[in-house]
Structure formats: structure tokens, C-alpha cells
């Protein structure tokens, strides 16, 4: 569960990214974070995975106070969170297998144990035949599916997706969203930032709307 | 089905997996190897010098020669030499005795012993205490000899003071080892720093995925150890050709070097500088978001 109370985030540059945000997200929910560019969507996601710390207010993720929590606890938390980045953050010098296996490697899985798991998640996103390919040989949509596979491979209870459909055409974007909805149906909490409003119609879910760092809808 | 194909070589980052070995690491290894080889040669040289000096320094003698025409001064000179601090004993060898000894050594050349004795000086054989420090021992011997217009065997004097020089050289070698060790550490650190920069995305991603710090840093620490140990091992192997080249010279001097004794110091030394260099390189690897949190 995620709880935020009068949350404020100011970057060292002085820019206020979030101000007075109060929010509650229950386990198993599918939540869209919407708003214009610079509204604070990515900053809120960063706060959730501990990439930045709140300047004031409170925020609890899986029971951890994100203002006070130690770095080691943040790392533990991240091992229970899958993250899909807008720019994929795939390692282009590594194969698809190595990219998807990375979260499991971080958790200490042996190579023999992680091979079937990686195969399974790549089958789920329809890329079982690209196991040993390098990401640069894949299309943008395929790269994003690899990123989703990497985020879900450790079977995290919470999945954060930062504009995963931002650079994709409408059909590929729907396909990517289908995977995320599928994961949510299996019990994973999914928080996805987007400004593709047409997706909200085809895949309806709770919408949390941000504007200039403040919450303007969907708080409860 | 669940096996990695034979033609695929898995390169999973982090933990006890070494990062790929690149040109920077190779260059660092070569430089560290040359530095360790130089140090190894230097310490082997000191080992040889120690053996050489040690072989005659336990019972070291210096000879002072008094011209046969100044024989009347021999007792005064003997007494003065005996009184010098650091001289254990003084033996006087008369010319006749010296001539007999020479006749014994150099047989069948038909020398007239008496004629030879007439040309030989009175010889004072001084036994010294080489282990004890006598700051002006050699100067005092020279002064006493010069007062009586006697001559000192300067070659023996130079050899007698060799231990002092060796001590100075050993100190200098220790200092050079320290400085070179520091330089090697910085070279390995710099090479690994470049690797770290090249792999910044991977490190950042591993942290985002929740990797523990040891998991992120361990490959680079291992790499530092491997580079250092590899350089030490190769440096040790390269000592052998040099010893082979100098073998005739060493045999003539009756010296036997022990390069096996350098294996452990070079390997461990290499690992220490490699490990310290890696620790220095990984001391402050911060991802972008860590910097934000630190400065916030």
C-alpha cells in the first residue's frame, strides 16, 4: 500500500516538482497518473521507488517511511518493485536474456534457476524467440516489451511504469497496456504515468491527475 | 530447453562476475607489471649484495702498510691502531714473513726470499667489529696511518664501508617501493575508473533494481585483484631471464639468488595495490539520483 500526506518535493535546483500531494493507493489497484509534461508524474514515481526523498510531508510505501528510510532498506524495497522506464533503460551491450535476468541476478538467483523464469516472462510478452538477440536488433515496441518483461521477471507486488507507451504507435501501445492489465489481474499493483488519453478509454482504471505538481483529481 | 546455447557466453553483471577485460585494464596491467618487475629486480639485487657483503663481513680485516725504511715507527703505529675504537685486534706481519708466505703461494718462480723481503713493507692486519657502529672508524684508521706516512688498503676500506651503503640503499629501495606502490595503485584505480564510467548505466540500473552496494562494487574489486595478481605473476616470470643472463657473473661471485622467494611478495604486492586501487576507484561511485538525494 502507498500513502502520501501533504507530500512536497523540491529538487536541489529549487524547482518544486510536487506540492501538497495526499494520495492512497491500495494493493491490487491499477492507477493511471496523468497530467501535462512537468506535472510531477515521474517525480511521484521516483518518490515511490526511493529515487528521491520527500522534502516535506510524509510518504509510506509498503510500510516504509520514505523520508527516514535508510538506503539499504530502499534497495530492499526496490527488489519488490518492478520499474518500466520511458527510455527503457535497457543495456544495449547485453542480450535480451541478460537484460531480463538482471533483477533476478540482483536477488541472487543462480543461472540455472533464472533461465526458465526468463523464458516464461519472455513468452508472456511474446518474445521467447528473441532470447539471445541484442536490444538494438529489436523494434521500439519490442524493446518496451523487454523492459516490461524485466520489470515483471522477479514477480514484484508493485509495478511502476513511467510513460511506457510514450514512443509507441497506438496498436503497440495497446498491446503493451494489455500486458500491464494482465499483470494487474494476477494481483500486481500497477501505477502507470501517461498522457495518452485514448488509452484511458480503451483500458479504463482509476485516474490520478496532476497539474503543476499538485493533485487535481483521483486522490481517494 | 532451459540451457544456454553453446555459442552464447553469458555475461551477467554484478556479484562475483568479472567485468569484460578491456584495453584500459590491459595497459594498467602492463604498467604495473613493469613496475613490479623493476622492484623485484631491485630487491633481488639487494639480496645479491647482502650475500656478497655478508660473505666476508663476519671476519673483516683491513691492511695498513708501513714502508720498510720507516720500521722504527712500527710500534707507535701499532699502538695507535690498537687504540682505535672498533678495531678488535692488530697483527704485525714482518716483511720476511710476508715474503715467505708469498713464496709459498707463488711456487717455482725462483724469487730470492731475502731480496723480496727487502722490498716488502711492514703489514698491520686489523680485525674490525663490523656489526658495531663506530662513526669514525675508517677515518681514524686513515688518520693514524697518515701520521706515520703509512698506506691503507683503500679497496678494503671501500668494501668495509659497503654495509653502510647497503643500509642506505635498502632504505631508498623501501621508499621507492612505497612510492611505486602508490603509483601502481593510482594507475589501477584510474583504469577501473574508466571502466566504471563506461558502465555507469549498468551500475545505475543495478541500483534501481535494488542491488546491494557490495554486489555493484565486487566485480571491480575482483578486477583490481586480478589485474594486480596477474601483473605480479608475469613480473615474477620475467625475473628468470634476467637471472639467467647474469648467471655467469653471479657464479663468479659465488652468489646464489632465490627468485622463488620473490613470488609471494610480487603476487601479494600486486593484489594489494590492485585491491586498494579498486577500492579507491569504487569509493565514490554515485548514480544521478544518489547525487540528488545527497545534495537535497
Boltz contact constraints between the chains, C-beta under 6 A:
constraints:
  - contact:
      token1: [A, 12]
      token2: [B, 295]
      max_distance: 6.0
  - contact:
      token1: [A, 12]
      token2: [B, 296]
      max_distance: 6.0
  - contact:
      token1: [A, 51]
      token2: [B, 289]
      max_distance: 6.0
  - contact:
      token1: [A, 52]
      token2: [B, 292]
      max_distance: 6.0
  - contact:
      token1: [A, 53]
      token2: [B, 293]
      max_distance: 6.0
  - contact:
      token1: [A, 75]
      token2: [B, 210]
      max_distance: 6.0
  - contact:
      token1: [A, 75]
      token2: [B, 212]
      max_distance: 6.0
  - contact:
      token1: [A, 78]
      token2: [B, 210]
      max_distance: 6.0
  - contact:
      token1: [A, 79]
      token2: [B, 210]
      max_distance: 6.0
  - contact:
      token1: [A, 89]
      token2: [B, 205]
      max_distance: 6.0
  - contact:
      token1: [A, 91]
      token2: [B, 202]
      max_distance: 6.0
  - contact:
      token1: [A, 98]
      token2: [B, 12]
      max_distance: 6.0
  - contact:
      token1: [A, 103]
      token2: [B, 209]
      max_distance: 6.0
  - contact:
      token1: [A, 105]
      token2: [B, 12]
      max_distance: 6.0
  - contact:
      token1: [A, 105]
      token2: [B, 14]
      max_distance: 6.0
  - contact:
      token1: [A, 106]
      token2: [B, 209]
      max_distance: 6.0
  - contact:
      token1: [A, 106]
      token2: [B, 210]
      max_distance: 6.0
  - contact:
      token1: [A, 106]
      token2: [B, 211]
      max_distance: 6.0
  - contact:
      token1: [A, 115]
      token2: [B, 2]
      max_distance: 6.0
  - contact:
      token1: [A, 116]
      token2: [B, 2]
      max_distance: 6.0
  - contact:
      token1: [A, 132]
      token2: [B, 8]
      max_distance: 6.0
